[in-house]
Amino acid sequence: MCSAEPINCFPVLVNILSNTFLRLLNSTARTRIWSKPFYNIQTPEVKSNIFFFCLGYMLLLAAGLPPHFAVSSMEDYKVKSV
């Protein structure tokens, strides 16, 4: 029914249990699953746009973190904490 990988077995198990409970409750509805957890991007333009967006975000994050730690340690120094 499924391979031994947990990423494939867990959704199949949940599907089997859900459908079993639906049958016990005399429901005609059924649940379906698929094992493509991420959207598949085919075009290299979209990949490069996502890469540059993530790169820009990481650069902004890297530029903002050191001042945060410096201000935090200056506050500790002012309060004379240990």
Secondary structure as UniProt FT lines:
FT   HELIX           6..24
FT   TURN            25..26
FT   HELIX           44..79
//
